[in-house]
Amino acid sequence: MKKPKWVIEKEQSKRAAAAQTVWLFGLHAVRDALMNPARDRLRLVLTKNAADKLGEAIAASGMEPEIVDPRKFSVPIDPGSVHQGAALEVKPLSWGSLEEVCLQGDGAPLVVLLDRVTDPHNVGAILRSAEVFGARAVIAPARNSAPETGALAKTASGALERQPYLKVRNLADTMEALREMGFLLYGMDGEAEVTLDQALEGAKGRAIGLVLGAEGPGLRQRTKETCDSLVKIDAARGFGSLNVSNAAAVGLYAARAKM
């Protein structure tokens, strides 16, 4: 019996994901990945200076580094990347299912959902804020979002190894699934009439999902319609708006303070 096209495409996608590798770079990102037992590590390339600085992490990982001349640091990363003499090839992290990640632990859970946020520096900064403020996960669609890359990991400053970055097939469907788990979903929109603080007043003890859109276009219409409420960050003056990573940090702080 011939397999349906969708089954074939799903199997191909799984095989592609299994074959995918990521090059992390920079002392901080490489150190945290070496210390993370959940990381599947493949190849470690270092200058002697970087190897001296990462000695403890190298020993913990059990890896044998390739020591190279700083002038011949030939790994497949952007030539302009500030690698600090350290690069590590890894497999992307696997965090488990939405339910396993978002419903684990004590207390009311807090998550961040990103709608077409493709800049790895913004996503890296959001992962860092999410980890600092105790979020359970940062969730984004598998397509039209920032992939797990060395640039993202470097901006996340170690948070990529700790904060689940979940990729989902459909963001609106995932939002509906979170609502069934008891989450209240607040879409961050500068044109909203209600402030985030006002919305959170009636949400004490509830699971919260903060939904943020890309720079410029913001949230898509279906994403807005799937939120429980659209909210804005109350500004002291009429100047512009925060970029998405700063808005996420402010939103996470406000939500955590009310929970």
HELIX and SHEET records of a PDB file:
HELIX    1   1 LYS A    5  ALA A   19  1                                  15    
HELIX    2   2 LEU A   27  MET A   35  1                                   9    
HELIX    3   3 LYS A   48  LYS A   53  1                                   6    
HELIX    4   4 GLY A   55  SER A   61  1                                   7    
HELIX    5   5 PRO A   70  LYS A   72  5                                   3    
HELIX    6   6 LEU A   98  CYS A  102  1                                   5    
HELIX    7   7 PRO A  120  VAL A  132  1                                  13    
HELIX    8   8 GLY A  150  ALA A  156  1                                   7    
HELIX    9   9 ALA A  159  GLU A  161  5                                   3    
HELIX   10  10 LEU A  171  GLU A  180  1                                  10    
HELIX   11  11 LEU A  196  GLU A  201  1                                   6    
HELIX   12  12 GLN A  221  THR A  226  1                                   6    
HELIX   13  13 VAL A  244  LYS A  258  1                                  15    
SHEET    1   A 4 VAL A  22  PHE A  25  0                                        
SHEET    2   A 4 ALA A  86  VAL A  90 -1                                        
SHEET    3   A 4 ARG A  41  LEU A  46 -1                                        
SHEET    4   A 4 GLU A  66  ILE A  67  1                                        
SHEET    1   B 7 TYR A 165  VAL A 168  0                                        
SHEET    2   B 7 ALA A 137  PRO A 141  1                                        
SHEET    3   B 7 LEU A 110  ASP A 115  1                                        
SHEET    4   B 7 ALA A 207  GLY A 213  1                                        
SHEET    5   B 7 PHE A 183  MET A 188  1                                        
SHEET    6   B 7 SER A 229  LYS A 232  1                                        
SHEET    7   B 7 VAL A 194  THR A 195  1                                        
END                                                                             
